[in-house]
Amino acid sequence: MKTVQFECEAKGSRPPAIISWRKGSYKLKNAETRVSAQGNVTTSTLTITATSDDNGKFLYCQADNPAIPGSAIEDGWKLDVHCR
């Protein structure tokens, strides 16, 4: 097993974006979030330990501006896990 970090950044949101993570349909809650001093850049770092069961699953990062309903944008990555 290997621990890997993923970073997601949302720029320009006022108020600061709320960033959430999911692996497939499962919501992940162990991310660390930082907001810039100016308040318009939110960075979230997720640390996961990938296993062979994660191979082929998708990891998603979603940013929402709480003041604008329906403003969510997301990005995702297909996990390619190599195991012995």
DRENFISE-909077 format. One line per 10 residues: number of its first residue (from 1); for each residue x, z, y of C-alpha. Coordinates in nm, 4 decimals. Layout:
NUM	X:Z:Y  ...
//
This chain:
1	0.0000:0.0000:0.0000  0.1165:-0.0751:0.3506  0.0011:0.0631:0.6833  -0.0685:-0.2030:0.9455  -0.1680:-0.1815:1.3137  -0.4082:-0.4185:1.4869  -0.4588:-0.4270:1.8631  -0.7599:-0.5493:2.0563  -0.7660:-0.5816:2.4355  -1.0594:-0.6433:2.6692
11	-0.9822:-0.7403:3.0295  -1.2007:-0.7544:3.3385  -1.4847:-0.5271:3.2289  -1.6251:-0.2857:3.4831  -1.7171:-0.0275:3.3663  -1.4464:-0.0267:3.0972  -1.5386:-0.2034:2.7745  -1.6321:-0.0088:2.4650  -1.4329:-0.1451:2.1705  -1.5483:-0.1036:1.8119
21	-1.3995:-0.2161:1.4802  -1.5492:-0.3192:1.1451  -1.4121:-0.4304:0.8124  -1.6828:-0.6556:0.6732  -2.0021:-0.4659:0.7559  -1.8324:-0.1220:0.7393  -1.7715:0.0393:1.0804  -1.4223:0.1881:1.1283  -1.3808:0.4951:1.3475  -1.0109:0.5831:1.3493
31	-0.8960:0.3635:1.6393  -0.7144:0.4921:1.9471  -0.8440:0.3589:2.2804  -0.6698:0.3483:2.6181  -0.8077:0.2389:2.9562  -0.5734:0.1137:3.2308  -0.5329:0.3100:3.5533  -0.7310:0.0380:3.7338  -1.0110:0.0773:3.4779  -1.0501:-0.2924:3.3959
41	-0.8333:-0.3226:3.0811  -0.9295:-0.1448:2.7596  -0.6884:-0.1507:2.4640  -0.7807:-0.0294:2.1172  -0.5301:0.0149:1.8352  -0.6503:0.0408:1.4772  -0.4208:0.1600:1.1988  -0.5296:0.0833:0.8438  -0.3740:0.1056:0.5010  -0.4616:-0.2187:0.3278
51	-0.5260:-0.2264:-0.0456  -0.5797:-0.5123:-0.2885  -0.9567:-0.4576:-0.2463  -0.9202:-0.5634:0.1201  -0.7868:-0.9078:0.0322  -1.0187:-1.1762:0.1722  -1.2246:-0.9334:0.3802  -1.2668:-0.9841:0.7537  -1.1593:-0.7341:1.0198  -1.3534:-0.7553:1.3475
61	-1.2923:-0.6182:1.6947  -1.5930:-0.6117:1.9296  -1.5909:-0.5371:2.3034  -1.9094:-0.4404:2.4888  -1.9708:-0.3792:2.8583  -2.2240:-0.0929:2.8531  -2.3741:-0.2076:3.1862  -2.4565:-0.5592:3.0619  -2.6865:-0.5785:2.7576  -2.5929:-0.8603:2.5202
71	-2.2417:-0.8949:2.6630  -2.0589:-0.8266:2.3347  -1.7720:-1.0536:2.2379  -1.5716:-1.0274:1.9193  -1.2681:-1.1601:1.7421  -1.1788:-1.1358:1.3770  -0.9058:-1.1847:1.1231  -0.9224:-1.2629:0.7523  -0.7082:-1.0112:0.5675  -0.4486:-1.1631:0.3367
81	-0.3154:-0.8741:0.1276  -0.0270:-0.9320:-0.1114  0.0256:-0.6712:-0.3833  0.2663:-0.6371:-0.6700
//
